[in-house]
Amino acid sequence: MDHPTQLPTSEVDVVIVGAGPAGLMSNLWLSTFKGLSVRIIDKRTATVYAGQADGLVGRTQEVFNSFGFEERVLKIAQPMAEFSFWEPDRNGQIFRSSRTADGPPNMSRFQGAVLHQGYIERFLKDAIKEREGPDVEYGMQPDLLQVDESMVEGDDSHPITLRIRHLSEQESAPSQFGHTIANGLFRSTNFSTSEEEDQAINTIAKAGTQEIIKCKYLLGCDGAHSWIRRQIGVNMEGDQTDFIWGVLDIHPLTDFPDIRSRCSIHSARSGSLMVVPRENELVRLYIQLEDLERNMDGRIDRSKITPEDILRAAQKIITPYTLQYDYCDWFTAYQIGQRVSTRYTKFDRVFILGDACHTHSPKAGQGMNVSLMDAYNLGWKIAQVLQHKAPRSILATYEAERRPVAQELIEFDRKWSSLFSGKLEPNDNQAEDGLLEEFKQTFEDAKLFVAGITVTYAPSVLVDKTSHQKNDHSTKVLSKTDLAKGIHLGMRIPSYRVLNQADARSWHLQDRLPSNGQWRLLIFAGSMIDLAQRERVLAFADYLLSPLSILNTYASEDIPLFDIITVHSGPRTEVELSHFPPPLRKMSEYNNVFVDDHSYLEPFGDAYKNYGVDSIRGCVVLIRPDQYVSWIGDLEDTDKLETFCRGCLRRLPSSSSL
């Protein structure tokens, strides 16, 4: 094998290993920041055209909207409006026992939906191309990783050495295990070993098939058998069950009445089934499998799993209704396991994301969503460190913020999967069985979490604390959360409608928070017809114009580091744009001053009431580039705002001594 120094060598800022949802989201974020050098590689040659992950929760769609391609999702995706519960009656025949809303009401303007992973990856790639980001280099796999510990704290050092193997087409093509129908059996984590996953690099490399890449940061988005995770010595904690589930994506022929509604079916003696309607009139079925053939080591023989076997299991569960299909788009099988990695990073230089650091069953529709949010959390942080806008200390917040989310997901999935896989006794009086009632309550309790809306990041250099929290990063209580009772530190900013002051157009506030790398100063100006309040707003504007303000000490070379959005409480017709001085509004700007007032055509957002902000006095909210809330204060709390920013941003060299 060639020595690293004898191979072609290049340097880049970031290498991303794995081009699934987490890898592509990372690439998209980094492509948003101009001037960064990035390479993204994947050992597979196949693009996802069918199957794989499919659930999209509200928060994920909010993020897609912030990158500008949510409309493409909405045109194709199948929305999830209703969830039905089926159970056996006293004769063992299944019946619909209840219905409920599929998701929480009035928490996000985007409801849960289903769209297969191939579409999502295509939309992400198109968004990357629009930002002139790098293409995926397929058929490439690392086979050596070294980190020079003496270089990890250097701002401009390249402490990571990665040797890359260029794979042949045969080595990189995923096995279909003898099946003619596209399937995901090669991704079935618990059916294979790490050695099998690494088969392509377990042989001697051919001459001319390797290269060296030196990089500042390495992102391991390489799946549940992550090679990157194993190289940095990180283990997965957790367990797996004996439950085996099959998955079919089919165009069904059936008389089952809820085939186009998401539902769970618990049979008396044949196991359980979940129905998930898909785009293009497809339906995904999750079917509990029994009596599967195992190898001598106890693992499932994937070559023996067929769509016909999975369909027969489904037919037993759904009887007396009939079920056939005229087209099978994709199938797979998996063994339920819940694991989370002990760490997410090494030296805050090498990071693992997505399935590389957490695995669970797919029935809750969380795998792709949580993976995307891992990347959405990390990408902007690395970019701002690389552009010297932020210190490396902010990178430690990735593990601190995302690992608790994975742990909560694992706990939910462990309970959800156990209840789903449990068997019900025939119901003598059609009253709810205790197990089914617990299953239903678990579903109801988890709606907010599953939607991704309630994720809350703990206090850190990027999230301020309140008087009710302990924060090792500061001895002071900086934020005044009582000023905005509907806005919570560490949570994503909710979205309500406001009107453009200039043209009366109604906007969702989140539409003014695109993912472009900017921090937002959201100024609730209160009542601009109150002379005393107007003076407070003018005083805050004067501060922002001063040489020592955060606008001038944390400036950016490309676009302003801070974007200012002002929302006053109205009425619109009694306030003029001229009431808002620079930098709240520049002479040629018409899209950054808004009012909480009634629209001629759209519903009233009632933003001040929903945000819990006093309509006279207002307040100031600092929002991170990923739409999560960092700090809340009064218009006079400029010293506290500066103190907070000092912990998470880097001043310009000319102002660092001030």
N, C-alpha and C positions, 0 to 999 in steps of 0.2 A: 504494500500500500504506500502511495506517495507520501513523503514527508510534507507537512503543511507549507514549509518555506519554498518548496519546489513547485507549488501549484499557482495558477493565476489568482491574484489577490486584488480585492477592491474594498473600499470603505463607504459605508452609508450611515445615516443616522439611526434607522430602525429597520429590523428584519421581522417580518410577520410570517410565522410558520403555520400554515393551515388557512384555507380560503373558503371556510364555511361562513355562517352568519357572523360569528365573533370576529373572524379575521377580516372579513369584508367591511364590517362596521368600523373596525380599527383603521383600516385603510382609508375609509371615507373621512373619518375625523381628521386624520393626519393630512389628507389631501386638501382639506379646507384651509390649512395653514400653509401659506406659500413659502417656498424656499427649503423645504425639508426633503431629504433624500430617503426614499423608502423602497424596499423590495418585499414582495409578498410571494411566497412559494407554497406549492401544494404537491404532495406525492401522487395524487390521483390525476388521471387524464380526463376523467368523465365529469361533465357538467351535470348537475342535478336537473333532470327533466320531469321527474315524477317522484311522488312519495316524500319520505323523510318528514321533518317537522312541518306543522301546518297551523298551529294556533297563534293568533295575534290578539293580545290583550289591549285595552284602551291606552295604557301608558306607552306601549311600543308604537302604536299608531300616532300618538302625539309626537314622538321623536321622529318618525318618518315624515310627519307634516313639517317639522322644523328643518328638515333637509330638502323639502320641496317635492316629494314624490308620493305622498299619501293619497292624492287623487287617483293615481294609477292603481293603488291597492283597492280603493273603494269601488272602482269600476268592475273589478273581477271577483273580489273576495265574497264569500258567503257569510252574511252577518249571523250572529248567534243571538236570537231573541228569547228563546224559551228552552227550558230543560224539563223533561218528563221523567217520572219515576214509574217503573213497572215492577211488579212483584207477583208471586204465586198466590192464587186463592186457595180455598180449603180443598179443592180438587187437584191442586198442583198446576192449574192453568194460569198463565200470566195475564195480568190486567193492569191498566194504567191507574195508579193509586193517587197521583197528584201531579200538578204542574207548578212551575215557578219561573220567575224571570231568570235568564241565564247569567246576568251580571248585575252589579249595583246600579241603581238609578241616579242620575244627576251628579255623577262624580267625574265623568269625562264625556266630552261630546262625541267620542268615538266608542262604539260598542264593540265587544269581542267579535272576532271574525275568524274565518278559516281560509287559508290560501297556502298552497304547498310551497315548500322551501325553494324550489326552482325559480318561481316567480320573484320571491323576495331577493334571492341572490342576483337575479337579472336586474332588478330595480336598483340594488346597491351598486352593481357594476356600472350601470348607466350614470348614476349620480357621481361616482368616482371619475368617470370619463369626462363629465361636464366640468369637473374641477381640475382636469388634466393630471389626475393621479395615475399611479403605475398600474399596468395590467398584471394579472396573476400569471406567474411562471409555473406551469404545470409540469408534472413528471420530475420533481426535484424533492429530495429528502435529505435532511442533515444526518451525518453519521459521526460527527465529533463536535463537542462543545467545550470551550475553555473560557474561564473568566479570570482575568488578572486582578486579584484583590487590591494590589497596590495602585490601581488606576480608577477604582470605582467612584471615588469622590471628585474626580476631575471634571470640570464642566465640559470640556471639549475633547476628552479622551475617548478612545474606542477600546474599552476593556474586554469586549466579547469577541472571541474568535469562533467562527462557525464554519465547519467544512461541509460542503454540499455535494451530494451524489446526484448526477443526472441519470435518471432511470430510463430503461428501455420501455417501449410501449407495453410489452408483456409484463414487466415488473410493476408498472404503475396502474394497470387496469384492475379494478376491483373484481373479485371473483363473484360469479353468479351461481356457483355451486350446481352447475348443470341445468339450471332452469332457463327456459326461453322467455319467461315473463320477468320484467325488471323487478328487482327486489333489493332490500337493504340488509340482507342477512350478514353481509361482510361487516356491517356496523354494529351487529348485536354483541355488545361488549362482553357480557357474561358467558357467551358461547365460545369465545376465543381467548388466546393468551397474548401477552406482550411479545413473546417470541414469534408467534405467527404474524402479528402485526408488523414486526420488523424484518420479515423474511427478505424483503428486497435489499436490505443493507447488511445481511448476514453472510454475504458472499464477498469474495475478493473483487474490488473495484477494477474495472477495465481502464486502461490508460486513456487519459483525455476526458474522463467522465466526472472529474471532481474539480472544485474550485474552493477558494477561501473567501469568506466575507467577514470583515471586521466591522463591528457596529457598536453604537452607544447603548442601544436598547434592543431587547429581544422579546417578542410577544409569542408565547406558545398557545396557539389556538388549534392545536392538533388533535383534539378529540379525547375520548375517554381513556384510550391507551397511550396518552400523551408521552412522546419520546422526550420532549423538553422537560416535563415534570420529573421523569425518572432520572434525567441527567443532573438535575439540581438537588436530588435526594429528598424529594417531597413524597410523602405517602398519602394514600386515601384511607380515611377512616369511615367505618360503617359496616353494613352487612347486606346480604341478599337473601331473598326468600326462595321457596321452592315453586312459586307460582310462575307459570309460563303463559305468555299471552301472544296470540297471533294478531296480525294486522292485515286487513284487506282494503284496498282502494278499488271500488267496483262501480259499475253502472248497474244498479240492482233491478231485479224483476221480482216484485213482492207485493203481497196484500197487507203487509204490516202498516198500520195507519200513521205511525210517527217516523217514517223513514226519512222525512225532511226536517226533523226536529232533533236537537241533541237530546239523548235520553240514555238512561241506564236501565238494563233489564237484568233482574235477579231471578233465575229460574229455581225450581224446587230442588232439582238434583243434578243439573247439567252445567252448573257454573253461571258465569255472568258475561254480559256483553254491553258494550257502549256503542251507540250510533252517533256519528258526527257527519252532518251533511257537508259536502264539499262544493267547490266551484264546478261549473260546467256539468251539473247534475250528477256528479260523482258522490259517493258516500263512503266514508271510512268506517270500518267496523273493527273494534278492539274485542277480541274473543278469548276467553279463558280456555286454555288447552289442557287436556289431560291425556295420560297414557302415551306420552311421546317416547320414542326410542332414544336411549342414551348410550354413549360410548363407555368403555371400561372405566374411564376416569370420572364417570358420572355426568359429563357434559353432553348437551344435546347435539345430535348429529344434524347439522344444518342442511345437509344434502337430502335428508329424509323429510323435511318440512315442505309441503306443497300447498298451493292455494286451495286445492280440492279438500285436503285434510282440514284446513282452517274453516272452509265453508261448511263442511259436515258438522263441525263443532258448533258453528253459529246456528245451523238448522235445528239442532237439538234444543238449543236455548230458546229459540224464538217460536217453537211449536206452540199452538196449532197453526200459526201463520206460516206461509210458504216463503222461501227465499232462494232465488237463483240469481245469476248474473249473465249478461251477454258480453261483458267486457271487463277484464281485470287490468287495471292500470299499473298496479304495484302491490307487493306484499312483503311482509317480514315477520319475524317472531323475536321475542326478547324475554329475558328472565328479569323479574323485578329486583332491583337493587338500589339502595340509597347510600351514597358515599359523598363525602366532602374532603378536600385535601387539607392537610394540616397547616400548610402555608400557601400563599398565593405568589410569593416573590422570593428572589434571592438578591440581596444587596440593593433592592429597588432598581435593579438593572435588567434582570430576567423576570418576566411575569407570565403567569398562566391564566387563561380565560376560558369561560364557557365550560364545555364538557370536560376539559382538561382538569378542572378543579371541582366539579360537582356533577354527579349522575343520579338519575331518579327515573321513575316511570313516566311515560309520555301522556298518560290519560288526563292529567291536569292541564295540559297544554302550556307548560311553563319552560320547557327546555330551551327552545329557540329564543323566547322572550328574555329569560334571565341571562343567556349568553350575550345577546345583543346589548343588554343593559350593562353587563360587565365592561364591554368595549366602550360603550357610551360614557361610562364613568371614567375610564382610564385615558382614552385617546387625547382629550383636550389637555389633560395634566402633563402628559409627556411632551406634547407640542409646545406648551407654554414654557416648560423647563428648557427645551431645546432652543427656543427663541429668547431665552434669558429674561422672560417676563415673570417667571416664578422660580423660587428656590426648589432644590431637589427634595426638600422636606415634605412638599405636598404629595409626593408619590407614595409615601407611607399610608396615606388615607385610602388608597385603592383597596388593600386587604382589609383595613379597619372598617370600611364601608360596605364592601361587597360580600365578605365571608359571612357576616351575620345574616344577610339576606339568604344565602345558600343554606345556612343551618336551619333557618325558619322554614324554607321550602322543603328541606329533607324531612323535618318533623311533620309537616302537613302531609307530604306524600306518603310517609310511612303509615300514617293513620288512614288516609284516603284509600291507598292501595289495599291495605288489610281489610277495610270494610267492603271495598268493591269486590274483593276476591272471596269474601265470606259467603257461606250458603245460608239461605233462609228456609225455614220449615214452612210447609203449606199453612196458610192463614185461615183458621177456622171461622172467624167472624169478620174478616176483612178489616179488622183494626190493625194499625201499623205494628209490624214486628219490631221488637226492640232494636235489633241490628239495623233495620232499614230506617227507623226513626233517627238513630245516631248518624247514619250515613247522610240523611237529608239535612240534619242540623249541621253536620260538618261542612256540607256544601254551602249552606247559607252563611255560616260563620266565616268561611274563607273567601267570599266573593270579593271583598275589598282588597285582600292580599293578592289574590289571583289576578286581579285587574292591574296590579302594579302601582296602585294609587297611594297606598299607605306606607310604602317604603320610606323609612326615616333614618337618615344618617346621623350618627352620634356627634357630639361636640368634638372639634378638632381645629386645626389651623384653617380649615375651610368652612366650618360651621360654628357659629358663636354659641355661647351657652346662655341659659336663663338662670334665674335665682333658684330654680328647682333642680338644676343639674350641676354635676361636678365636672370640671374641665381642667386637666393637668396642664393645658397650654396657656392658661391665663388665670391670674388671681383675682381678676375683676369680673363683675357682671356687666357686660357691655350692651346686650340687646334688651330692648323694652318690648316684650312680646304682647303686653296689654294694649299696645297701640294698634295692633292688627290681629285680632283674635281669630280671624279666619285664615291667617297665614302662619305656617308653622316652620320653625327653624329646622333645617335638615330635610324638609319635604319639598317636592316639586310645587311650584307656584300654581295654584288653581287658575282656571281660565273662565272669565266672565266677559260679556259683551260691553264694549265702551264705544263712544262715537268719536270720530275724528272731528276735532274742533273746526277745522278749515272747511270740510265739505259734508259733514253730517253722516258720513259713511260708517256703518256699524262694523266693528272688528271684534273678533275674539282676541283677548289680550295676548294669548300664547302665539298668535300669528305675528305679533311684533317682536317675538323672541327667537329668531332663526338661529340655527346652530352654525354660527360663523366664528366662534372663538371669543366673542365679546362678553365682558361682564355687563350687567345692567344695573343702573341706578334708577329704580322705579320710585318716582317722586309723587306721592299723593299730596297734591297742593292744597287740598281742602277747598274752602270757599274763597274764591278770588274776588267776590263782591264785598267781602268783609275787609275793610281797610287795614285793620291790625294784622290779619292773616296774610294779606298781600305783602305787607312789609316783611313778614317772616320769610316768605318765599323769595323776595328780592334779596334779603340778606344771605340766604343759602346760595342763590345764584352768584352773588358777589364773592362768596367763599370759593365756589368752583372756578371762578375766573382768576383767583389769586395764584401767584407763582408756587405756593406751597401746598396747593390743593392736590387731591389724589389724581385729578385729571392731568396735572402738569408734572407730577413727580413719578407717575407710572405710565408714561406715554408709550406709544407703540409706533414702529416705523411704517407698518403697512396700513392697518385700519386702527382707529382709536380703540384703546383697550377697554374704555367704558362707553357704553351707549346710554343716553339719557332718555327716559320715557316719562312724560308728565301726564297725570290724570287728575283733573280737578272735579269738584262735585257739582258744578253748574250753578244756575242754569246756563246752557250754552249761549242762548240769545242775548244774555246780559254780560258776556265776557268776550273780549277780542284777543286775537293772537298777539297783538302788540302789548298785552299785559304780561307776556312771558318774555323776559329779556334773555340774551345769550348767557350761558350756553344751553338754557332750557329750550331755546329755539333760535336758529340762525335765520337770517333774512330769507333765504331761498328754500327753507325746509317747511314742509306742510304735513309731515307724517309722524311727528313725535309728540304732539300735544293732543290729549284726548279728554273727554268729559263723560262723566257718569250721568247720562240723561236719556230721555225717551227718543227712540228712533221713529221716523215716519213709517218705516216698513218692517223692521226687525223687532224681535222681542226685547224688552227692557232688561238690561243685565243687572241692574241694581248692585253695581260693583262695590260701592262703599259699604253697603249693608252686608253683602256676602263676604267681603274681606275683613269685616269687623273693624273698619277704620272710621274714626270720627270725621264727619263730613265738614266740620269747620277747621279743625287743627291739622288733619292729615298726618303724614309720617313719611319716612324714607325707608325703602327696602333694597338691600343689595342682593342680587341674584347671580349665581355662578353661570358660567357658559353652558352648563348642562341643565339649566332651568331650576336648580335646587336653591333654596333660600339660605343665605349665609348670615345676614345681619339685619336687624330692625331697630330704628331709632327715631328720635325727634329731628326736626330740621336744624336744631341748635347743636346736635350731638356730633359735630364735625370732628372733634378730638377723638371720640370713641370710634368713629368710622375710620379715621387715620390709623388708630391703634390696631384695629382689626386687619386692615389692608397690609400693615407693616409685617404681619405674621405670615402672609401667604403670597405676597407679590414682591418683585425686585424693583427697586427704584432705578431710575436712569442714573448713569454714572455721575452726571453733573449735579444731581440732587441728593446723592447718597450721603454726603457729609452734612446736609442741612438738618 
